[in-house]
């Protein structure tokens, strides 16, 4: 979140502060250039005014010009100089205003949450319990934004509602729209999506009506809308609002907003299967943020890592993750890479680590971690563990209720049902998942659901139908460039691709035969009768299979067989 770009005549918090009457033309010219979006010229003019006399207003104006030029050092120095000058002049409201924007910029440019909180405390002390309603509104908004970052959506919601109330009371549309947007995003994070979207849509209506005193308020409102939509996989609506941000970024020459917008576009492109466009957008986002807001780079770096993972470009994914740090998004990508490499225990540990670090007050944010936990538990053969994670996931997605989240819930319901051997139940869940993803325009997720559906059809003995679904899935995944996911579909297409043909396959021919029959849920007695061997021999083979595959149960072994194409062998 960046600082607002005031112009002299738009400074809505109070009347224009007195300035050097001997040089009105210099400051007038500087504010006019700022209003006209001539940032470099405005900076030079404010510096000329300061060379004559160090006034609070000139420092304040210089800080806005520097903000648009992404000069963090100049922004913070000018802000603090303006703060001291207003404070020394006993203009508490203006000093508080500058303290608020120092806080915003410490967070924005440096990611300094503690420092930002300290500056907001200074602003609150300066304002006191009454008066200066507009400044108090901006303070409430920024306090709410920090609460949101800290995983305290209820506090964020209350602060947002207070900012909106003060915006209405003072007839300041900027505060009303941003307060509503923050309140709405907080509700969405708590899985109260319908209520939250109503708040954000009202805020967006104010923004689209052009009622903002300063244009950046509208862009921020659009950003809140896009963030809310992507959290609940409502990508159709997110795309529409990204367009508004892109238009604003182009009109105002904001590399910061361009970087944010490119990153959000990329998330949408990834969902829609437009991976080349996603790659370009992410590279543009990383480049733009490197100059304007380096602390915001980890998000698009982790997103590009996920794209590289899907493409099977593991070394590149790991290099990008090294730059992305330890954000939850980066840790989840590391977990998926571990799962791809067969290290399900590491994936489980990373998923649990991410979930522990997320606020229980923001359940929507927990969905990706819960998905990783379901997959990791299934890979380890722990159906009960997968079921527990699934229950939490289902509860959240049911409350949120968006089509994208519902489709993902159906996918994981189907995978867990299949692991339990309930393939007729799994078939229905996976068909619903496939239909849901196709309706949402998510080809990668739809193809992955189709692979799982093919595996359950295979277990039900519907070989032709399984191969048809597997073939469709593999073709779509290869078209997307998703080599890792496409490889999972290959064993379904025929015995020649089965894993057991590889020289590294650990089981004997008889053990592989027993494993194939375990997929059908047969008892030891039934297996003995079918193979014409004793129950004791069957028991010995099953024990050997579990030991060689490092699996805890017969159910886990059956799941492993399905996922590795063993059941296709005749």
Phi, psi and omega in degrees: 000127184255176182281154179284149182259091179286149162248165187300317182277351181257002183291103193272352185282333181192172174299157181301133180293152178300149177221177185298107184291344179282345180227051182297329184293328182292311180289321177303316181295320181297313180294325178295320178293322177298317179297327181273005177068027174263080191295314183295318180294322178297319180299314180300318181294319178294323178294324176297317179297319180291329178296330178279314178200135184279084180266152179299320183294321180294319176298319180297314179297320178300323181296323179290318179298316181294327179300314180293335178271003177062032178263089187299317182300314180293320180303307186291320178296316181292321178301311184292325176295318178295319178303311182295321181294318178293320180296317180295331178276005180060032174262082188297322182296316180291322177298319178296320179301315181291325177298321179298317183282333171298316178301312181300319184282330173298320178290318186292308185274325189248350184065025186270084185295316181295318179296317178299317180298321178297319179292326176293325175297320178297319180297317181296321179294321180293323184284329182071189187279347186217166175080178177048057187298324181293316177297321178295327176295315178294323177299314180300318181299311183290326173298320178294322180295318178294321176300321178297317179298324182281001179080033180240072187294330179294317176295318178299318179299315180296316178296320178298317178297321179293318178299317179296320179297315179292328175297317178293320183295325182262004181058037177254102185298327181303312181294319182298314184291319182289323176298315178298318182295318178294317177301316181295316179298322179296318178295318179299317180299331179272010179073014172266068193292315183300312179297316182297317181294327177297318178298314184291323178295323176296317177300317181294325177298320177296318180296314181293334179285354178072030183272357182289142175286329180229134192294331184298335179299321179295317180298318178300319180299317177299322180297318177299318180298313182296317179300315179298317182294316182292330179296328182251019176061033175264073191282337178296315180289322180300320183299318180301317183281335172300323179301320179294320179294317181299318179297317179296313182301320178292320182291324184258000178063037183267108177293327179300309180289327176299316180297315178299313184295316179300320180297317180290321175303317183298320177301319179292316179298321179299316178297321184276359179082015179261071192286327177295319177293323177298317180299314180297316182297320180292319178296321177294320179297314182298318180294317181294319182285334177301326181272319190263318184213077183304330182292346180265359182295327184306326180301300179294332176297317178293324179294319177293326175300317179297321177297315179298322178300313180297329180279355182080014181266072192295316182300318179294320179299316181294322179296317178295321179294328176298329178274339185278344178081209187245033175296161180299322180296319179292318180295323178294322177295320176299321179296318179293322176298319178298319179295319177300325183274002179087009180261074185292330181293318176296319178301318179297316180297318180292320178298317179293323178297315179297316182297321178298327183279353181263148180285134176292343177286345180241071186299328182300324180293341183278348187302310181299323179293320178296322177298316178297321180296319178300311181298317182294316178299319179296319180295331178275355181082013180265086182292324179295317177298318177297321180296321179296314178296323179296319180301316179295318179297315182296321180298317181292312184293329177294319179292318183290312169077011179279152182303319181297316178292323178297320179296320179292322177299316180299320179301311183285330172299317180294319181295319180290320177299320178296319179297333177276359181083009182265068190287334175292322175293315180302319181304316182294315179299317184288326174296320177295321178297313179301312179298319181295315180294320179295322178295324181277356181072044182240081188294324180295311180296322178297318180294322177295320176296324180294324176298313180297322178297317179299321179296319178290322176298322178298315180295333179276001178084012181264073189299313183297316180294321179298316181292326177295313179295319179297321180294317177298318181296313182298318180299317181292320181293320177293324176298321179287336186094016182271078187291324181296310180293324180296325180297329179291336181277340188298318181298338181289338190279349177161163184295335182295337181263001186295148183294328185295345179282344180291148182295338182275001182296126192277349189262152172286169180300317181293319178297321177297323179294316177298318181298319179299322181287334176297332180301327180279001177076024183287148175283169177299321180298315180295320178296317180298317180295318183290325183266355180061045176227172182281159176297324179299319179294320177300314180301319180296318178296317181297316178301317180295320179299312182297322180292314183293325181268357181055053182239151188271343188205167176299320179298318178297321179294320178297319178297316178301317182298316179298315185288341181250012172077011183296325185293349181278340185293129182261000000 
